[in-house]
Amino acid sequence: MTGSAAETERSPLGAAQLRVSAERQREIRTECVRMLYRQTPNSIAAALGVMLYMVVTLWRHEPHASIGYFLALQVLSQAHRAWVLLGYRKTTLSLDNSTLWARRYSQYMFGAGVVWGCATLLFFQAHNPLAQVFTMCGLFGIAGGAVSGHAYHPPALRAFVVPIFGLAFLRFLRLGSAEYVALGVASLFYMSILLAFCQVQYQSVTESIQIRFENAELILELQVQKANAEKARARAEQADLAKSRFLAAASHDLRQPLHALSLFSATLRELELDVKQRSVVEQIYRNIDSLEALFDELLDISKLDAGYIRASIVDFPIQNVLGVLHTRYGPLAYAKALDFRVKSCACTVRSDAALLERVLGNLVANAIRYTRTGGVLVGCRKRGQQLLISVWDTGVGIAQAQHERIYEEFFQLGNPERDRKNGLGLGLPIAKRMAHLLGTEIELHSELGRGSRFQLRVALGDSAAVARPAPELSVSGDALTGRCVVVIDDEPTIREGMHELLSQWGCTSVEAATAPEAIARLEAAGLAPELVLADYRLTDNAVGSDVVLRLRQRFGSELPALLITGDTAPERLREAKQSGLHILHKPVRPAQLRALCNYLLTRHSG
């Protein structure tokens, strides 16, 4: 065994490559045989044309009997070809039988070559050089024309031309003169040129077929990769959808008891308590506020994904936003002994003040959270027609590899234990989405151990176009006193909590799980509702907006109403928004609920 053979035998990969190469060679050979038979009609046409030429040119120079013999041999040859072709068309060419059909074609070509070579024996008379010239022209033509058609299988051409020019050479030798011998040698030289040229064409043909196969395999591979990518994308979308559904369901189910707890704790706050009891209530209230803040972040993500939040672009002084940042986040920084500075700026910008405040607030809160020593700086500077707003910190910094990941939902640096004091990891994802709504992007420059700089660019505005603040609506808390409020919710604990809270506010409340139940209770008590508080998602696939519509049909189309929902699913938020009613999201802060109820009642009375 040779060294290379032994190496191949030891290497499974080498053996596999050889197997693939041999398989590809069989595929190329099979394709060549297919093309060989496909060009058969052209070969038949060429043969008939040369036959007609020889009959016409030799008719006056050779005995008609010789021409008849030649034609009879040609008929037999073409009959043999028809038999081979008919057998080929009756079968299916494959890798296994391609060698057989290539051999049969070569056998036919050998017989055809003998028939054409017999022309030199029939028409080569020494006394008629013109007939010799016509004959050799015909033979050179039929042999030369066969090259391109048989470049798919050179042995077939060899089987064809060797008998032709071999018989011609023997005939020239019989004629004896040096001129004829030289013509015979020239014929053999011409034959060798044809065979060499055919071999060159065969190399080009097989290479082109191999390239075609490789391209087909590449296209198939790309199609498979595309299909796999589509499947992976579909799986990712399904996983993302499942995650969203889980979060929405979990958020809704958790918001329900938290909403009830918020209502009961607000009722406790209204009671006369001693110092120790009030301290406990305040602890409960602070923890509820903390949970509500976490749920609000989940709600913000859902609102953004649902397209619920839209930017309202106006001109306003940037100092309005900077002032809020200083007031809200200064105490957080000072509690950690950090230096917190917000540089004032007299510029007017064109943006959405509320969204811009949320974006910058999330960036500042994030900077304070990850800064242990030093401080946080918020500054602005003009850059052409834009204002560059930067949030600098001297915190831990962010590795380059994490610059994109920090915008992923629930991703947090340095919080493997998922301490809720550090949030949910939604602040930066929310900031990025809101920045996109404002038509800008958050830019990050950070170095590990030295801090980070987040910045965004906001268009400069026109100070003359700044809208004057609208007078605040004065709403008295007494607007609820003595009012009849209908509460529609399928959770008994929430109905009970709302009843206790509304009673503390001096309201008469009617609680029910459905619209028919509410109508029946109102009619039994002889009450007319003045305000409706309806949960959005109710039992039996009912929705709060339909409940409000039914109550309005019964008690008047101007009946004030608002929806309360614990859903965070984007499609649910879109549906609720399309109702046109005011919406509060569970857990509802009692002060917020009271303010909105007062507003609706005051506006209705006005």
ChimeraX attribute file (.defattr): number of C-alpha atoms within 10 A of each C-alpha:
attribute: neighborCount
match mode: 1-to-1
recipient: residues
	/A:1	6
	/A:2	7
	/A:3	8
	/A:4	9
	/A:5	12
	/A:6	10
	/A:7	13
	/A:8	16
	/A:9	13
	/A:10	11
	/A:11	12
	/A:12	11
	/A:13	11
	/A:14	14
	/A:15	15
	/A:16	13
	/A:17	13
	/A:18	13
	/A:19	12
	/A:20	12
	/A:21	12
	/A:22	12
	/A:23	13
	/A:24	15
	/A:25	15
	/A:26	17
	/A:27	17
	/A:28	21
	/A:29	20
	/A:30	22
	/A:31	19
	/A:32	22
	/A:33	22
	/A:34	18
	/A:35	16
	/A:36	19
	/A:37	20
	/A:38	13
	/A:39	13
	/A:40	16
	/A:41	11
	/A:42	12
	/A:43	17
	/A:44	13
	/A:45	11
	/A:46	16
	/A:47	20
	/A:48	14
	/A:49	13
	/A:50	16
	/A:51	17
	/A:52	13
	/A:53	16
	/A:54	21
	/A:55	18
	/A:56	12
	/A:57	15
	/A:58	19
	/A:59	14
	/A:60	10
	/A:61	16
	/A:62	17
	/A:63	12
	/A:64	13
	/A:65	10
	/A:66	16
	/A:67	18
	/A:68	12
	/A:69	14
	/A:70	20
	/A:71	16
	/A:72	13
	/A:73	18
	/A:74	19
	/A:75	13
	/A:76	14
	/A:77	20
	/A:78	18
	/A:79	12
	/A:80	17
	/A:81	21
	/A:82	15
	/A:83	12
	/A:84	17
	/A:85	18
	/A:86	11
	/A:87	12
	/A:88	16
	/A:89	10
	/A:90	8
	/A:91	9
	/A:92	9
	/A:93	17
	/A:94	15
	/A:95	14
	/A:96	9
	/A:97	12
	/A:98	19
	/A:99	16
	/A:100	11
	/A:101	21
	/A:102	20
	/A:103	15
	/A:104	16
	/A:105	22
	/A:106	19
	/A:107	19
	/A:108	20
	/A:109	23
	/A:110	22
	/A:111	21
	/A:112	25
	/A:113	26
	/A:114	21
	/A:115	22
	/A:116	29
	/A:117	24
	/A:118	20
	/A:119	23
	/A:120	23
	/A:121	15
	/A:122	16
	/A:123	22
	/A:124	23
	/A:125	16
	/A:126	11
	/A:127	8
	/A:128	12
	/A:129	13
	/A:130	15
	/A:131	22
	/A:132	19
	/A:133	12
	/A:134	19
	/A:135	24
	/A:136	20
	/A:137	15
	/A:138	21
	/A:139	24
	/A:140	17
	/A:141	14
	/A:142	22
	/A:143	21
	/A:144	19
	/A:145	15
	/A:146	21
	/A:147	24
	/A:148	16
	/A:149	20
	/A:150	26
	/A:151	25
	/A:152	28
	/A:153	23
	/A:154	22
	/A:155	20
	/A:156	23
	/A:157	26
	/A:158	21
	/A:159	20
	/A:160	27
	/A:161	30
	/A:162	20
	/A:163	21
	/A:164	27
	/A:165	28
	/A:166	18
	/A:167	21
	/A:168	26
	/A:169	23
	/A:170	14
	/A:171	20
	/A:172	24
	/A:173	18
	/A:174	11
	/A:175	15
	/A:176	10
	/A:177	11
	/A:178	11
	/A:179	12
	/A:180	16
	/A:181	18
	/A:182	14
	/A:183	16
	/A:184	21
	/A:185	17
	/A:186	14
	/A:187	21
	/A:188	19
	/A:189	13
	/A:190	16
	/A:191	21
	/A:192	15
	/A:193	13
	/A:194	21
	/A:195	21
	/A:196	14
	/A:197	15
	/A:198	25
	/A:199	20
	/A:200	13
	/A:201	18
	/A:202	20
	/A:203	13
	/A:204	14
	/A:205	17
	/A:206	18
	/A:207	13
	/A:208	13
	/A:209	17
	/A:210	17
	/A:211	12
	/A:212	12
	/A:213	15
	/A:214	13
	/A:215	12
	/A:216	12
	/A:217	12
	/A:218	12
	/A:219	12
	/A:220	12
	/A:221	12
	/A:222	12
	/A:223	12
	/A:224	12
	/A:225	12
	/A:226	12
	/A:227	12
	/A:228	12
	/A:229	12
	/A:230	12
	/A:231	12
	/A:232	12
	/A:233	12
	/A:234	12
	/A:235	12
	/A:236	12
	/A:237	12
	/A:238	12
	/A:239	12
	/A:240	12
	/A:241	12
	/A:242	12
	/A:243	12
	/A:244	16
	/A:245	15
	/A:246	13
	/A:247	17
	/A:248	21
	/A:249	16
	/A:250	14
	/A:251	19
	/A:252	21
	/A:253	13
	/A:254	15
	/A:255	22
	/A:256	19
	/A:257	16
	/A:258	19
	/A:259	24
	/A:260	22
	/A:261	19
	/A:262	26
	/A:263	26
	/A:264	21
	/A:265	19
	/A:266	21
	/A:267	20
	/A:268	19
	/A:269	15
	/A:270	12
	/A:271	10
	/A:272	9
	/A:273	12
	/A:274	8
	/A:275	9
	/A:276	9
	/A:277	13
	/A:278	15
	/A:279	12
	/A:280	11
	/A:281	17
	/A:282	16
	/A:283	12
	/A:284	15
	/A:285	18
	/A:286	12
	/A:287	12
	/A:288	19
	/A:289	15
	/A:290	15
	/A:291	15
	/A:292	20
	/A:293	14
	/A:294	17
	/A:295	21
	/A:296	16
	/A:297	18
	/A:298	20
	/A:299	22
	/A:300	19
	/A:301	21
	/A:302	24
	/A:303	20
	/A:304	16
	/A:305	16
	/A:306	17
	/A:307	13
	/A:308	16
	/A:309	14
	/A:310	13
	/A:311	17
	/A:312	13
	/A:313	13
	/A:314	15
	/A:315	20
	/A:316	24
	/A:317	19
	/A:318	25
	/A:319	17
	/A:320	15
	/A:321	17
	/A:322	21
	/A:323	13
	/A:324	13
	/A:325	20
	/A:326	18
	/A:327	11
	/A:328	13
	/A:329	15
	/A:330	19
	/A:331	13
	/A:332	15
	/A:333	23
	/A:334	13
	/A:335	8
	/A:336	15
	/A:337	13
	/A:338	20
	/A:339	15
	/A:340	21
	/A:341	16
	/A:342	18
	/A:343	13
	/A:344	14
	/A:345	14
	/A:346	11
	/A:347	17
	/A:348	22
	/A:349	24
	/A:350	23
	/A:351	22
	/A:352	18
	/A:353	21
	/A:354	11
	/A:355	20
	/A:356	21
	/A:357	18
	/A:358	18
	/A:359	23
	/A:360	23
	/A:361	22
	/A:362	19
	/A:363	24
	/A:364	25
	/A:365	19
	/A:366	19
	/A:367	26
	/A:368	25
	/A:369	16
	/A:370	18
	/A:371	20
	/A:372	16
	/A:373	15
	/A:374	14
	/A:375	21
	/A:376	26
	/A:377	17
	/A:378	23
	/A:379	17
	/A:380	21
	/A:381	13
	/A:382	14
	/A:383	12
	/A:384	9
	/A:385	12
	/A:386	16
	/A:387	21
	/A:388	17
	/A:389	18
	/A:390	22
	/A:391	22
	/A:392	22
	/A:393	29
	/A:394	23
	/A:395	25
	/A:396	20
	/A:397	20
	/A:398	19
	/A:399	11
	/A:400	13
	/A:401	8
	/A:402	11
	/A:403	13
	/A:404	9
	/A:405	14
	/A:406	18
	/A:407	19
	/A:408	15
	/A:409	16
	/A:410	15
	/A:411	19
	/A:412	19
	/A:413	13
	/A:414	10
	/A:415	14
	/A:416	8
	/A:417	6
	/A:418	14
	/A:419	9
	/A:420	12
	/A:421	10
	/A:422	14
	/A:423	18
	/A:424	18
	/A:425	22
	/A:426	21
	/A:427	27
	/A:428	22
	/A:429	21
	/A:430	23
	/A:431	24
	/A:432	20
	/A:433	20
	/A:434	25
	/A:435	22
	/A:436	13
	/A:437	20
	/A:438	23
	/A:439	13
	/A:440	15
	/A:441	17
	/A:442	18
	/A:443	13
	/A:444	16
	/A:445	14
	/A:446	20
	/A:447	15
	/A:448	12
	/A:449	12
	/A:450	12
	/A:451	21
	/A:452	23
	/A:453	21
	/A:454	19
	/A:455	21
	/A:456	20
	/A:457	22
	/A:458	24
	/A:459	19
	/A:460	22
	/A:461	21
	/A:462	14
	/A:463	15
	/A:464	9
	/A:465	12
	/A:466	15
	/A:467	10
	/A:468	7
	/A:469	6
	/A:470	6
	/A:471	6
	/A:472	6
	/A:473	9
	/A:474	9
	/A:475	16
	/A:476	11
	/A:477	13
	/A:478	11
	/A:479	20
	/A:480	23
	/A:481	15
	/A:482	13
	/A:483	19
	/A:484	20
	/A:485	24
	/A:486	27
	/A:487	25
	/A:488	27
	/A:489	24
	/A:490	17
	/A:491	16
	/A:492	13
	/A:493	17
	/A:494	24
	/A:495	21
	/A:496	16
	/A:497	20
	/A:498	26
	/A:499	23
	/A:500	18
	/A:501	23
	/A:502	22
	/A:503	15
	/A:504	16
	/A:505	19
	/A:506	15
	/A:507	18
	/A:508	18
	/A:509	24
	/A:510	22
	/A:511	23
	/A:512	21
	/A:513	18
	/A:514	20
	/A:515	22
	/A:516	13
	/A:517	13
	/A:518	20
	/A:519	21
	/A:520	12
	/A:521	16
	/A:522	18
	/A:523	10
	/A:524	9
	/A:525	10
	/A:526	9
	/A:527	15
	/A:528	16
	/A:529	22
	/A:530	19
	/A:531	23
	/A:532	24
	/A:533	23
	/A:534	29
	/A:535	27
	/A:536	27
	/A:537	21
	/A:538	18
	/A:539	11
	/A:540	7
	/A:541	6
	/A:542	14
	/A:543	18
	/A:544	27
	/A:545	22
	/A:546	14
	/A:547	21
	/A:548	25
	/A:549	17
	/A:550	16
	/A:551	21
	/A:552	17
	/A:553	12
	/A:554	12
	/A:555	14
	/A:556	14
	/A:557	12
	/A:558	11
	/A:559	19
	/A:560	21
	/A:561	24
	/A:562	23
	/A:563	24
	/A:564	22
	/A:565	24
	/A:566	27
	/A:567	25
	/A:568	28
	/A:569	22
	/A:570	21
	/A:571	16
	/A:572	19
	/A:573	22
	/A:574	14
	/A:575	15
	/A:576	23
	/A:577	14
	/A:578	10
	/A:579	14
	/A:580	11
	/A:581	15
	/A:582	14
	/A:583	20
	/A:584	19
	/A:585	19
	/A:586	26
	/A:587	27
	/A:588	19
	/A:589	17
	/A:590	18
	/A:591	10
	/A:592	11
	/A:593	15
	/A:594	16
	/A:595	15
	/A:596	17
	/A:597	23
	/A:598	20
	/A:599	19
	/A:600	20
	/A:601	19
	/A:602	16
	/A:603	12
	/A:604	13
	/A:605	8
	/A:606	6
